[in-house]
Amino acid sequence: MAGFKFRLAAVLRFRQRMKEEKEWELGLILDERRRKAQEIAAIEEEQRRAIDASLAERNILSIVDLQQHATYDESLARTVQEKRAQLKQIDQAIAAKREELLEALRHVRVLEQLRDRWAEKFQREQNIQEQKIADELSQQKATRPTGGHSLP
């Protein structure tokens, strides 16, 4: 008897590739988010070091020095704020990509379930056919006269 062949196998492979592509894209976005978070942490650390350095200076600072420290601190704060806005956009992209991935997973799961149901149906039909053939063979053996002797 012939083996089971899923007619939608090409569609299933395509859906699986799409799912893998979505997983890969999500991984890239997650990597980008991690890098942005590290950049923010580095800038915040620089900001703390600058504050600590200005507090460590026990000399009397001129107005120009104070203004430079304030300007530098403001620029770091503005950079952190911009990076956080970018991080928020990345988080939105992650949420959207996760939705796409879930949809791709659903498509794959539906096709896999369909394949499994069709395979089970095919196997049941094969079993029924084999049983019919076995019944016919046993019926033929029972009705066939043996060795030229007639049945009583």
C-alpha positions as CSV (number, residue, x, y, z in Angstrom):
1,M,0.0,0.0,0.0
2,A,1.1,3.6,-0.7
3,G,2.3,5.8,2.1
4,F,0.6,9.0,3.3
5,K,1.4,12.1,1.4
6,F,0.3,15.5,2.8
7,R,-1.0,17.5,-0.1
8,L,-0.3,20.8,1.7
9,A,3.2,20.0,2.7
10,A,4.6,22.8,0.6
11,V,2.3,25.3,2.3
12,L,3.3,23.9,5.7
13,R,7.0,24.3,4.8
14,F,6.3,27.9,3.6
15,R,4.5,28.7,6.9
16,Q,7.3,27.1,8.9
17,R,9.9,29.3,7.0
18,M,7.7,32.4,7.7
19,K,7.6,31.5,11.4
20,E,11.4,31.1,11.5
21,E,11.8,34.4,9.7
22,K,9.5,36.1,12.3
23,E,11.6,34.5,15.1
24,W,14.8,35.7,13.5
25,E,13.4,39.3,13.1
26,L,12.2,39.3,16.7
27,G,15.7,38.2,17.8
28,L,17.2,41.1,15.9
29,I,14.8,43.6,17.5
30,L,15.5,42.1,21.0
31,D,19.3,42.5,20.3
32,E,18.7,46.1,19.3
33,R,16.7,46.7,22.5
34,R,19.5,45.2,24.6
35,R,22.1,47.4,22.9
36,K,19.9,50.5,23.5
37,A,19.5,49.6,27.1
38,Q,23.2,49.2,27.5
39,E,23.8,52.6,25.8
40,I,21.4,54.2,28.3
41,A,23.1,52.5,31.2
42,A,26.5,53.7,29.9
43,I,25.3,57.3,29.5
44,E,23.7,57.3,33.0
45,E,26.9,55.9,34.4
46,E,28.8,58.8,32.7
47,Q,26.3,61.2,34.1
48,R,26.9,59.8,37.7
49,R,30.7,60.0,37.2
50,A,30.5,63.6,36.0
51,I,28.4,64.6,39.0
52,D,30.8,62.7,41.3
53,A,33.8,64.4,39.7
54,S,32.2,67.8,40.1
55,L,31.4,67.1,43.8
56,A,34.9,65.7,44.3
57,E,36.5,69.0,43.2
58,R,36.8,70.9,46.4
59,N,38.1,74.0,44.7
60,I,35.9,76.9,44.1
61,L,34.5,76.6,40.6
62,S,34.1,79.5,38.4
63,I,30.8,80.4,36.8
64,V,32.1,79.1,33.5
65,D,33.0,75.8,35.0
66,L,29.6,75.4,36.6
67,Q,27.9,76.4,33.4
68,Q,30.0,73.8,31.4
69,H,29.1,71.1,34.0
70,A,25.4,72.0,33.8
71,T,25.5,72.0,30.0
72,Y,27.2,68.6,29.9
73,D,24.8,67.2,32.4
74,E,21.8,68.6,30.4
75,S,23.2,67.1,27.1
76,L,23.6,63.7,28.8
77,A,20.1,63.9,30.2
78,R,18.7,64.9,26.8
79,T,20.6,62.0,25.2
80,V,19.2,59.6,27.8
81,Q,15.7,60.9,27.1
82,E,16.1,60.5,23.3
83,K,17.4,56.9,23.8
84,R,14.5,56.1,26.1
85,A,12.1,57.3,23.4
86,Q,13.9,55.1,20.9
87,L,13.7,52.2,23.4
88,K,9.9,52.8,23.7
89,Q,9.6,52.6,19.9
90,I,11.6,49.4,19.9
91,D,9.3,48.0,22.6
92,Q,6.3,48.7,20.4
93,A,8.1,47.0,17.5
94,I,8.8,44.0,19.7
95,A,5.1,43.8,20.7
96,A,4.1,44.0,17.0
97,K,6.6,41.4,16.0
98,R,5.5,39.1,18.8
99,E,1.9,39.4,17.5
100,E,3.2,38.5,14.0
101,L,5.1,35.5,15.4
102,L,2.0,34.3,17.3
103,E,0.0,34.5,14.1
104,A,2.7,32.6,12.2
105,L,2.7,29.9,15.0
106,R,-1.1,29.6,14.7
107,H,-0.8,29.0,11.0
108,V,1.8,26.4,11.4
109,R,-0.1,24.7,14.2
110,V,-3.3,24.6,12.2
111,L,-1.5,22.9,9.2
112,E,0.3,20.4,11.5
113,Q,-3.0,19.5,13.1
114,L,-4.6,19.1,9.7
115,R,-1.7,16.9,8.5
116,D,-2.0,14.7,11.7
117,R,-5.8,14.3,11.2
118,W,-5.4,13.5,7.5
119,A,-2.6,11.0,8.4
120,E,-4.9,9.3,11.0
121,K,-7.8,9.2,8.5
122,F,-5.5,7.7,5.9
123,Q,-4.2,5.1,8.3
124,R,-7.8,4.2,9.3
125,E,-8.7,3.8,5.6
126,Q,-5.6,1.7,5.1
127,N,-6.5,-0.5,8.0
128,I,-10.1,-0.9,6.7
129,Q,-8.7,-1.9,3.2
130,E,-6.3,-4.4,4.7
131,Q,-9.0,-5.9,6.8
132,K,-11.2,-6.2,3.7
133,I,-8.4,-7.9,1.8
134,A,-7.7,-10.3,4.7
135,D,-11.5,-11.1,5.0
136,E,-11.7,-11.9,1.3
137,L,-8.7,-14.1,1.4
138,S,-10.0,-16.0,4.4
139,Q,-13.4,-16.3,2.8
140,Q,-11.8,-17.6,-0.4
141,K,-9.8,-20.2,1.5
142,A,-12.9,-21.4,3.3
143,T,-15.0,-21.8,0.2
144,R,-12.3,-23.4,-2.0
145,P,-12.4,-27.1,-2.2
146,T,-9.3,-28.8,-1.1
147,G,-7.4,-31.6,-2.9
148,G,-10.2,-32.5,-5.3
149,H,-12.5,-33.7,-2.5
150,S,-16.0,-32.5,-2.5
151,L,-17.5,-31.0,0.5
152,P,-20.4,-32.9,2.1
